């Protein structure tokens, strides 16, 4: 059996088993390729193009690489684990990639997949920053991936990365040390801004925002992640905006004059706009469209507070 045949067979198994994707891949073939290549110790960007008919055995076509029976059995064991456990592949490999950067991950923290990562790496928020941007906060940091990417993207900033979960912060510590950024990233345990005294030029936040109905309908792979990182209804609400209401109320006093807040809300734009109808938000374009990540200036947040009081 060749490498490509093995991946195709694994993809068929995943499809038949009805597993859910969304933790780094969005289809069975890519998920199978990830697991197979990882198990065989091959780079995850290994080309899998089908070789042309006149050169089926050309050495550059790794897809034709024979896979030994013992390797096939190792792959089969991993695929069975993916199907029976219904854990995200990243938990099985203890590795996730975000914008080409590898991160350690395990079930103590949500699998990193924030669209804010694209904006950091591709300069999508640079227009609102300046030479005065020095203090960055990654709120609800999880495994620390956004803090790491922010420190990489902006060499002159220092980053505070906070999370309510001690377990998530332990994973974040692994990633901060993995990328040699311990001197620029400070980890702290905090429920929102509760334990944070600083003021920031840029706040990044991928908070829990899933509404009550959607939480109940999530596939097992998502329930394998910490509910604390997903459930936006922990204060008794139903629209997923519980944490965000507190966040937007408290953020201005932790922001410098020209600071901005970049907030990810996934598929909850309808609920967000219903909760904050007078808030002037700037919606940012990502690979998922223009309704998943927004930017808020301190001025807009203050104006919204004034409007709610009047």
C-alpha angles and dihedrals in degrees: 000000000000126000093254093048090051092051092048091050091049091049090053090052092051091048093049091049091053097229118173126239134201104109099098100324134052102200141044098250095054091045091050092047090052093052096042096047092046093049092049093047093243124141112269090232092058107143112248100183115145109252119243117261093248094055108031094148100044107140094233091065100085089176087079093054109128115238115216119232092248090053091048090055092050090052091047090054091052093047090050089051090052091051100042099040096040087211119146112266090244091065090053094049094033087223135098130178123217120182090342094308120116121228133186113236138173135165092284090078137034116264107261113248106132117155088216085077089069091054092050095049098038097043095247094148099034092103090069095047131076144180086284092064103109110130118065129180123200102197118196086016099178109180091359097250097134091047090053094047092047091052090049094047095046111036093184098058134088118216133213111201116193137177137167091230119083088196092056091048090054088057090045090054089057091053096044090052092042090060096039095243101126091116094058105031121067118194121209138172111237139148097228108305094338096112098026119101100170133098120230141206094206129024120192118193133175097174134177103282110149111129122235097256093048092048090058091050098048116123118247092261090066093044086056087069123079107281088213089071095050112029110091094182103070093122091059100271129126107210098070093245101106097107093036093056090058092041095055093044094053102033100084094063089056095048129086118232098274097030125133134205119217110201131185118208103166113205094347101096092118092054092043094054091045090053095045106028096159098044115113105224130179110217114214127214117241135160087274094055135261102300105066105067127038138183124221126191121215087243092056092049092050091047090051090052091051092049092052091051094050 
